[in-house]
């Protein structure tokens, strides 16, 4: 019921892309995520309209809150115009959440975002990447920067390991600024699996 309800919200006017389903893999010991909702909107105003929409509120109240122990959400304005906005079924997504140490200044935050943006040019298989600073701190559990890297499929996402040396070098550049990292891998479900019940 939860996935049916969430995936049905794709029909709401403000929504450009919305998919919900089970997490493929969590690469962080500090998280116990089981499901993910990934959505895209043309503006913050559209996100606000979606969040306040009666159908969204009903699905959250009736289908999500009764069965979920906890919810974390990170919202940011894409610094680029990733295309396509609506991702095809079986696309693989690597979502990274970063919690910064206290007193990390704007210059360091800019450096972190620059490192994330540069990954696409140096790691094969990434179709698009977007990152930004979270503007919904109340729901983000202290995670203030996030990114989404999109791959054609799981095999391409797994191929990032071929660039392990480069990726580790990039992690070294920002490691001293971080207090926590969560990485969640997700696969956009096919239409038949996105309507399955929990």
C-alpha positions as a Markdown table, in Angstrom:
| # | Residue | x | y | z |
|---|---|---|---|---|
| 1 | Unk | 0.0 | 0.0 | 0.0 |
| 2 | Unk | 2.8 | 2.5 | 0.8 |
| 3 | Unk | 4.5 | 2.1 | -2.5 |
| 4 | Unk | 1.3 | 2.2 | -4.4 |
| 5 | Unk | 0.3 | 5.4 | -2.7 |
| 6 | Unk | 3.6 | 7.1 | -3.1 |
| 7 | Unk | 4.1 | 6.1 | -6.7 |
| 8 | Unk | 0.6 | 7.3 | -7.5 |
| 9 | Unk | 1.6 | 10.9 | -6.5 |
| 10 | Unk | 3.6 | 11.1 | -9.8 |
| 11 | Unk | 0.3 | 12.3 | -11.3 |
| 12 | Unk | 0.2 | 15.5 | -9.3 |
| 13 | Unk | 0.8 | 18.6 | -11.4 |
| 14 | Unk | 3.9 | 19.9 | -9.6 |
| 15 | Unk | 5.7 | 16.6 | -10.0 |
| 16 | Unk | 8.2 | 16.2 | -12.8 |
| 17 | Unk | 9.6 | 12.8 | -11.6 |
| 18 | Unk | 8.7 | 10.6 | -8.7 |
| 19 | Unk | 9.6 | 7.0 | -7.9 |
| 20 | Unk | 9.5 | 5.1 | -4.7 |
| 21 | Unk | 10.8 | 1.6 | -4.0 |
| 22 | Unk | 13.1 | -0.6 | -1.9 |
| 23 | Unk | 16.7 | 0.5 | -1.5 |
| 24 | Unk | 19.1 | -1.6 | -3.6 |
| 25 | Unk | 22.0 | -1.2 | -1.1 |
| 26 | Unk | 23.1 | 1.0 | 1.7 |
| 27 | Unk | 26.9 | 1.6 | 1.9 |
| 28 | Unk | 26.9 | 3.3 | 5.3 |
| 29 | Unk | 26.9 | 1.6 | 8.7 |
| 30 | Unk | 25.0 | 4.5 | 10.3 |
| 31 | Unk | 21.8 | 4.1 | 8.3 |
| 32 | Unk | 19.0 | 1.5 | 8.1 |
| 33 | Unk | 17.2 | 2.8 | 5.1 |
| 34 | Unk | 14.8 | 0.3 | 3.5 |
| 35 | Unk | 13.0 | 2.4 | 1.0 |
| 36 | Unk | 13.6 | 5.6 | -1.0 |
| 37 | Unk | 11.5 | 8.2 | -2.7 |
| 38 | Unk | 13.2 | 10.2 | -5.3 |
| 39 | Unk | 11.3 | 13.1 | -6.8 |
| 40 | Unk | 12.1 | 16.2 | -9.0 |
| 41 | Unk | 10.3 | 19.5 | -9.4 |
| 42 | Unk | 10.9 | 22.6 | -11.6 |
| 43 | Unk | 11.1 | 24.9 | -8.6 |
| 44 | Unk | 11.0 | 25.2 | -4.8 |
| 45 | Unk | 7.5 | 26.5 | -5.2 |
| 46 | Unk | 6.4 | 23.3 | -7.0 |
| 47 | Unk | 8.0 | 21.2 | -4.2 |
| 48 | Unk | 6.0 | 23.3 | -1.7 |
| 49 | Unk | 2.8 | 22.8 | -3.6 |
| 50 | Unk | 3.4 | 19.0 | -3.8 |
| 51 | Unk | 4.2 | 18.9 | 0.0 |
| 52 | Unk | 1.0 | 20.7 | 0.8 |
| 53 | Unk | -1.2 | 18.8 | -1.7 |
| 54 | Unk | -4.1 | 17.0 | 0.1 |
| 55 | Unk | -3.3 | 13.7 | -1.8 |
| 56 | Unk | 0.3 | 13.8 | -0.6 |
| 57 | Unk | -0.7 | 14.6 | 3.0 |
| 58 | Unk | -3.3 | 11.7 | 2.9 |
| 59 | Unk | -0.7 | 9.2 | 1.5 |
| 60 | Unk | 1.8 | 10.2 | 4.2 |
| 61 | Unk | -0.8 | 10.0 | 7.0 |
| 62 | Unk | -2.5 | 6.8 | 5.9 |
| 63 | Unk | 0.3 | 4.7 | 4.2 |
| 64 | Unk | 3.7 | 6.0 | 5.4 |
| 65 | Unk | 3.7 | 7.2 | 9.0 |
| 66 | Unk | 1.9 | 4.1 | 10.4 |
| 67 | Unk | 4.6 | 1.7 | 9.2 |
| 68 | Unk | 7.8 | 3.8 | 9.1 |
| 69 | Unk | 10.1 | 4.1 | 12.1 |
| 70 | Unk | 11.8 | 7.2 | 10.8 |
| 71 | Unk | 11.9 | 9.5 | 7.7 |
| 72 | Unk | 14.8 | 11.5 | 6.4 |
| 73 | Unk | 14.5 | 14.1 | 3.6 |
| 74 | Unk | 17.0 | 16.3 | 1.9 |
| 75 | Unk | 15.9 | 18.9 | -0.6 |
| 76 | Unk | 18.2 | 21.0 | -2.8 |
| 77 | Unk | 18.1 | 23.2 | -5.9 |
| 78 | Unk | 19.9 | 21.5 | -8.8 |
| 79 | Unk | 22.9 | 23.5 | -9.8 |
| 80 | Unk | 22.5 | 22.3 | -13.4 |
| 81 | Unk | 19.6 | 21.2 | -15.6 |
| 82 | Unk | 19.9 | 17.4 | -15.5 |
| 83 | Unk | 18.3 | 15.7 | -18.5 |
| 84 | Unk | 16.2 | 13.7 | -18.7 |
| 85 | Unk | 14.3 | 15.0 | -15.7 |
| 86 | Unk | 12.2 | 11.9 | -15.5 |
| 87 | Unk | 14.5 | 8.9 | -15.2 |
| 88 | Unk | 13.8 | 5.7 | -17.1 |
| 89 | Unk | 13.0 | 2.4 | -15.3 |
| 90 | Unk | 16.0 | 0.4 | -14.2 |
| 91 | Unk | 18.2 | 3.5 | -14.0 |
| 92 | Unk | 20.5 | 3.2 | -11.0 |
| 93 | Unk | 20.9 | 6.1 | -8.6 |
| 94 | Unk | 23.7 | 6.6 | -6.0 |
| 95 | Unk | 22.5 | 9.2 | -3.4 |
| 96 | Unk | 25.2 | 10.6 | -1.1 |
| 97 | Unk | 24.3 | 12.6 | 2.1 |
| 98 | Unk | 27.0 | 14.6 | 3.8 |
| 99 | Unk | 26.9 | 15.9 | 7.4 |
| 100 | Unk | 29.5 | 18.6 | 7.8 |
| 101 | Unk | 31.5 | 19.3 | 10.9 |
| 102 | Unk | 30.6 | 22.4 | 12.9 |
| 103 | Unk | 32.4 | 25.6 | 11.8 |
| 104 | Unk | 32.9 | 24.4 | 8.2 |
| 105 | Unk | 32.9 | 27.7 | 6.2 |
| 106 | Unk | 31.3 | 28.6 | 2.9 |
| 107 | Unk | 34.6 | 28.3 | 1.1 |
| 108 | Unk | 34.9 | 24.7 | 2.3 |
| 109 | Unk | 31.3 | 23.9 | 1.3 |
| 110 | Unk | 32.1 | 25.3 | -2.2 |
| 111 | Unk | 35.1 | 23.0 | -2.4 |
| 112 | Unk | 33.0 | 20.0 | -1.4 |
| 113 | Unk | 30.4 | 20.8 | -4.1 |
| 114 | Unk | 33.1 | 21.4 | -6.6 |
| 115 | Unk | 34.6 | 17.9 | -5.9 |
| 116 | Unk | 31.2 | 16.3 | -6.4 |
| 117 | Unk | 30.5 | 18.1 | -9.7 |
| 118 | Unk | 33.9 | 17.1 | -11.0 |
| 119 | Unk | 33.3 | 13.5 | -10.5 |
| 120 | Unk | 31.1 | 13.2 | -13.6 |
| 121 | Unk | 33.9 | 14.3 | -15.9 |
| 122 | Unk | 36.3 | 11.8 | -14.5 |
| 123 | Unk | 34.2 | 8.7 | -13.8 |
| 124 | Unk | 32.8 | 6.8 | -16.7 |
| 125 | Unk | 29.2 | 5.6 | -16.6 |
| 126 | Unk | 27.6 | 8.6 | -14.8 |
| 127 | Unk | 24.8 | 9.9 | -17.0 |
| 128 | Unk | 24.1 | 12.9 | -14.8 |
| 129 | Unk | 25.0 | 14.3 | -11.4 |
| 130 | Unk | 23.4 | 17.0 | -9.3 |
| 131 | Unk | 24.3 | 18.3 | -5.9 |
| 132 | Unk | 23.5 | 21.1 | -3.6 |
| 133 | Unk | 22.9 | 22.4 | -0.1 |
| 134 | Unk | 19.9 | 21.2 | 1.7 |
| 135 | Unk | 17.2 | 23.8 | 2.3 |
| 136 | Unk | 15.0 | 21.6 | 4.6 |
| 137 | Unk | 17.2 | 21.2 | 7.7 |
| 138 | Unk | 14.4 | 20.1 | 10.0 |
| 139 | Unk | 14.0 | 16.8 | 8.2 |
| 140 | Unk | 17.6 | 16.1 | 7.3 |
| 141 | Unk | 19.1 | 14.9 | 10.6 |
| 142 | Unk | 22.0 | 17.3 | 10.2 |
| 143 | Unk | 23.0 | 16.3 | 6.6 |
| 144 | Unk | 23.4 | 19.5 | 4.8 |
| 145 | Unk | 24.8 | 18.5 | 1.4 |
| 146 | Unk | 23.5 | 15.8 | -0.9 |
| 147 | Unk | 24.1 | 14.5 | -4.4 |
| 148 | Unk | 22.5 | 12.2 | -6.9 |
| 149 | Unk | 24.5 | 10.3 | -9.5 |
| 150 | Unk | 22.4 | 8.6 | -12.2 |
| 151 | Unk | 23.6 | 5.6 | -14.2 |
| 152 | Unk | 21.9 | 3.6 | -17.0 |
| 153 | Unk | 21.7 | 0.6 | -14.7 |
| 154 | Unk | 23.3 | -1.4 | -11.9 |
| 155 | Unk | 26.2 | -2.7 | -14.0 |
| 156 | Unk | 27.2 | 0.9 | -14.9 |
| 157 | Unk | 26.9 | 1.9 | -11.2 |
| 158 | Unk | 29.1 | -1.0 | -10.2 |
| 159 | Unk | 31.6 | 0.1 | -12.8 |
| 160 | Unk | 32.5 | 3.1 | -10.6 |
| 161 | Unk | 34.8 | 0.6 | -8.8 |
| 162 | Unk | 37.0 | 0.7 | -11.8 |
| 163 | Unk | 37.7 | 4.4 | -10.9 |
| 164 | Unk | 38.3 | 3.5 | -7.2 |
| 165 | Unk | 41.7 | 5.3 | -7.0 |
| 166 | Unk | 40.3 | 8.5 | -8.4 |
| 167 | Unk | 37.2 | 8.3 | -6.2 |
| 168 | Unk | 39.3 | 7.7 | -3.1 |
| 169 | Unk | 41.5 | 10.7 | -3.9 |
| 170 | Unk | 38.4 | 12.9 | -4.1 |
| 171 | Unk | 37.1 | 11.6 | -0.8 |
| 172 | Unk | 40.5 | 12.5 | 0.8 |
| 173 | Unk | 40.1 | 16.1 | -0.4 |
| 174 | Unk | 36.9 | 16.6 | 1.7 |
| 175 | Unk | 37.2 | 14.0 | 4.5 |
| 176 | Unk | 38.4 | 16.5 | 7.1 |
| 177 | Unk | 35.2 | 18.6 | 6.6 |
| 178 | Unk | 32.8 | 15.7 | 7.2 |
| 179 | Unk | 31.1 | 14.4 | 10.3 |
| 180 | Unk | 29.1 | 11.7 | 8.6 |
| 181 | Unk | 28.4 | 10.2 | 5.2 |
| 182 | Unk | 25.5 | 8.0 | 4.0 |
| 183 | Unk | 25.5 | 6.4 | 0.6 |
| 184 | Unk | 22.3 | 4.8 | -0.7 |
| 185 | Unk | 22.0 | 2.9 | -4.0 |
| 186 | Unk | 18.5 | 2.7 | -5.6 |
| 187 | Unk | 17.1 | 1.3 | -8.8 |
| 188 | Unk | 14.1 | 3.0 | -10.5 |
| 189 | Unk | 11.6 | 0.2 | -10.4 |
| 190 | Unk | 9.8 | -1.0 | -13.5 |
| 191 | Unk | 6.2 | 0.0 | -13.7 |
| 192 | Unk | 5.1 | -3.5 | -12.6 |
| 193 | Unk | 7.3 | -3.6 | -9.5 |
| 194 | Unk | 6.6 | 0.0 | -8.5 |
| 195 | Unk | 3.0 | -0.9 | -7.8 |
| 196 | Unk | 3.7 | -3.9 | -5.6 |
| 197 | Unk | 2.6 | -4.0 | -2.0 |
| 198 | Unk | 5.0 | -4.0 | 1.0 |
